[in-house]
Amino acid sequence: MRKIFVTGIGTDVGKTVIAAILAEKMKADYWKPIQAGNLTNTDTRVIKELITNEKTAFHPEAYCLSKGTSPYAAATADGIKINLSKIKLPVTKNHIIIEGAGGLMVPLNQKSLIIDLIEQLDAEVVLVSKNYLGSINHTLLSIGLLQSKGLKITGIVFNGIPKEDSEKFILNYSGLKCLAKIKHTTKITPEFITRNGNDFKI
């Protein structure tokens, strides 16, 4: 059983799409421990509509928060406190894809961050990068932080409009493997998810 935590170099870099591709390719379970905002159309619901295999199970969130902000801010607004000890890995014999919220340093409470949750779950990491001005810096900082904690980085996914020179620099500097390059699209469909899983090196 593999526990794969999909995290990103920031917000809106495509973690949900990558999580869907992985869940479909591996016929793995999916779990979003913390959903912040958009409770009528959660990431779990979005992924359910993109998955076509019958093996993937969808596990309930540990926390569903009403505001689309950092989990700490959203939990504070809802009058609750996120407790890492209450976030337990779902019981399953299948591989499981775990989707984070934002980037590694996103706060969950006054003392804990997303990276602390990854460490607690003892999961391997798939890092999602997206090309924009500053993304090299954000990607290498994320890699350095994961390595400083001794966490296993399975590889990097480049999502969106390609930029070969930036991608090459990141891979050469970090020594990490590129798992996939997912091209930008305006419409995410089950066919898109299945097609992009074919060449995913996981």
C-alpha positions as CSV (number, residue, x, y, z in Angstrom):
1,M,0.0,0.0,0.0
2,R,1.4,3.4,-1.0
3,K,0.4,6.7,0.7
4,I,1.0,9.5,-1.8
5,F,0.5,13.1,-0.6
6,V,-0.1,15.5,-3.4
7,T,1.1,19.0,-2.4
8,G,1.9,22.1,-4.4
9,I,4.4,25.0,-4.5
10,G,1.4,27.2,-3.8
11,T,-2.3,27.7,-4.2
12,D,-4.1,26.9,-7.5
13,V,-1.3,25.0,-9.1
14,G,-3.5,22.0,-10.0
15,K,-3.3,19.6,-7.1
16,T,-6.8,18.3,-7.6
17,V,-6.3,17.5,-11.2
18,I,-3.0,15.7,-10.4
19,A,-4.7,13.8,-7.6
20,A,-7.4,12.7,-10.0
21,I,-4.9,11.5,-12.6
22,L,-3.1,9.5,-9.9
23,A,-6.2,8.0,-8.4
24,E,-7.5,7.0,-11.9
25,K,-4.1,5.6,-13.1
26,M,-3.4,3.6,-9.9
27,K,-7.1,2.8,-9.1
28,A,-6.2,4.3,-5.7
29,D,-8.4,5.7,-3.0
30,Y,-8.8,9.4,-2.6
31,W,-8.8,11.5,0.6
32,K,-8.8,15.2,1.2
33,P,-8.2,15.6,4.9
34,I,-9.1,19.3,5.1
35,Q,-11.6,21.0,2.8
36,A,-11.7,24.8,3.1
37,G,-14.5,26.5,1.3
38,N,-16.7,25.5,-1.6
39,L,-18.6,23.0,0.5
40,T,-21.3,22.5,-2.2
41,N,-18.7,21.4,-4.7
42,T,-15.8,19.9,-2.7
43,D,-12.6,18.6,-4.2
44,T,-13.8,15.1,-3.4
45,R,-17.0,15.7,-5.4
46,V,-15.1,17.1,-8.3
47,I,-12.8,14.1,-8.4
48,K,-15.7,11.6,-8.2
49,E,-17.0,13.1,-11.4
50,L,-13.6,12.6,-13.1
51,I,-12.9,9.0,-12.0
52,T,-14.2,6.1,-14.2
53,N,-12.7,3.1,-12.5
54,E,-14.8,1.2,-9.9
55,K,-12.0,0.5,-7.4
56,T,-11.4,4.0,-6.1
57,A,-13.0,4.7,-2.8
58,F,-13.6,8.3,-1.6
59,H,-13.0,8.9,2.1
60,P,-14.7,11.6,4.1
61,E,-12.8,14.7,5.1
62,A,-11.6,15.1,8.7
63,Y,-12.5,18.8,8.6
64,C,-14.9,20.7,6.3
65,L,-14.5,24.5,6.8
66,S,-16.8,27.1,5.4
67,K,-14.4,29.8,4.2
68,G,-12.0,29.4,1.3
69,T,-8.9,30.6,3.2
70,S,-6.0,28.9,4.9
71,P,-7.3,26.0,7.1
72,Y,-6.2,27.9,10.3
73,A,-8.1,31.1,9.3
74,A,-11.1,29.1,8.1
75,A,-11.2,27.0,11.3
76,T,-10.9,30.1,13.5
77,A,-13.8,31.7,11.6
78,D,-15.9,28.5,12.2
79,G,-15.0,28.6,15.9
80,I,-13.1,25.3,15.9
81,K,-9.5,24.2,16.2
82,I,-7.8,21.7,13.9
83,N,-6.2,18.9,15.9
84,L,-3.6,16.9,14.0
85,S,-4.1,13.9,16.3
86,K,-7.7,13.7,15.1
87,I,-6.6,13.4,11.4
88,K,-6.3,9.6,11.0
89,L,-5.4,7.8,7.8
90,P,-8.6,6.0,6.5
91,V,-8.6,2.3,6.9
92,T,-8.0,0.7,3.5
93,K,-5.9,-2.0,1.8
94,N,-5.7,0.1,-1.4
95,H,-3.1,2.7,-2.4
96,I,-4.4,6.1,-1.3
97,I,-3.9,9.6,-2.8
98,I,-4.0,12.3,-0.2
99,E,-4.6,15.9,-1.3
100,G,-3.3,18.8,0.7
101,A,-4.5,22.4,1.0
102,G,-2.3,25.1,-0.6
103,G,1.5,24.7,-0.1
104,L,3.7,23.2,2.6
105,M,3.8,26.1,5.0
106,V,0.0,26.6,5.0
107,P,-1.0,26.8,8.7
108,L,-3.5,24.3,10.2
109,N,-3.4,25.8,13.7
110,Q,-1.1,28.1,15.7
111,K,1.7,25.5,15.6
112,S,1.1,23.0,12.8
113,L,1.5,23.3,9.1
114,I,0.7,21.1,6.1
115,I,4.2,19.7,6.1
116,D,3.6,18.5,9.7
117,L,0.5,16.6,8.5
118,I,2.6,15.0,5.7
119,E,5.2,13.9,8.3
120,Q,2.5,12.6,10.7
121,L,0.9,10.5,7.9
122,D,4.4,9.2,6.8
123,A,3.5,9.7,3.2
124,E,5.6,10.0,0.1
125,V,5.2,13.3,-1.7
126,V,4.3,14.3,-5.3
127,L,5.1,18.0,-5.7
128,V,3.1,19.9,-8.2
129,S,4.8,22.9,-9.8
130,K,3.3,25.4,-12.2
131,N,5.2,27.8,-14.4
132,Y,4.9,31.5,-13.5
133,L,7.4,34.2,-12.6
134,G,8.9,33.1,-9.3
135,S,8.0,29.4,-9.7
136,I,11.6,28.2,-9.7
137,N,12.2,29.8,-6.4
138,H,9.0,28.4,-4.9
139,T,9.7,25.0,-6.3
140,L,13.2,24.8,-5.0
141,L,12.2,26.2,-1.6
142,S,9.5,23.5,-1.3
143,I,12.0,20.8,-2.3
144,G,14.5,22.1,0.3
145,L,11.9,22.1,3.0
146,L,10.8,18.6,2.3
147,Q,14.4,17.3,2.2
148,S,15.2,19.1,5.5
149,K,12.4,17.1,7.1
150,G,13.7,13.8,5.6
151,L,10.5,13.3,3.7
152,K,10.5,11.2,0.5
153,I,9.9,13.1,-2.7
154,T,8.7,10.7,-5.3
155,G,9.0,13.4,-8.0
156,I,7.7,16.6,-9.6
157,V,4.7,17.2,-11.8
158,F,4.8,20.3,-14.1
159,N,1.2,21.5,-14.6
160,G,0.0,24.1,-17.1
161,I,1.7,26.0,-19.9
162,P,5.2,24.4,-20.4
163,K,8.4,26.4,-20.0
164,E,11.3,24.0,-20.8
165,D,14.2,26.1,-19.5
166,S,12.6,26.5,-16.1
167,E,11.6,22.9,-15.9
168,K,15.1,21.7,-16.9
169,F,16.8,23.9,-14.4
170,I,14.6,22.7,-11.5
171,L,15.2,19.0,-12.4
172,N,18.9,19.5,-12.9
173,Y,19.4,21.4,-9.7
174,S,17.2,19.2,-7.5
175,G,18.1,15.9,-9.1
176,L,14.5,14.8,-8.8
177,K,12.5,12.9,-11.4
178,C,9.8,14.5,-13.6
179,L,6.7,12.3,-13.1
180,A,4.6,14.1,-15.8
181,K,4.1,17.3,-17.7
182,I,0.4,18.1,-17.8
183,K,-0.5,20.6,-20.5
184,H,-2.9,23.5,-19.9
185,T,-6.6,22.9,-20.8
186,T,-9.7,25.0,-20.3
187,K,-11.9,21.9,-19.7
188,I,-11.1,19.0,-17.4
189,T,-12.9,15.8,-18.4
190,P,-12.6,12.1,-17.5
191,E,-11.0,11.5,-20.9
192,F,-8.4,14.2,-20.1
193,I,-7.7,12.5,-16.7
194,T,-7.3,9.0,-18.2
195,R,-5.2,10.2,-21.2
196,N,-2.7,12.1,-19.0
197,G,-2.3,9.1,-16.7
198,N,-0.9,6.9,-19.5
199,D,2.5,8.5,-19.4
200,F,2.6,9.3,-15.7
201,K,5.8,7.7,-14.2
202,I,4.7,6.7,-10.7
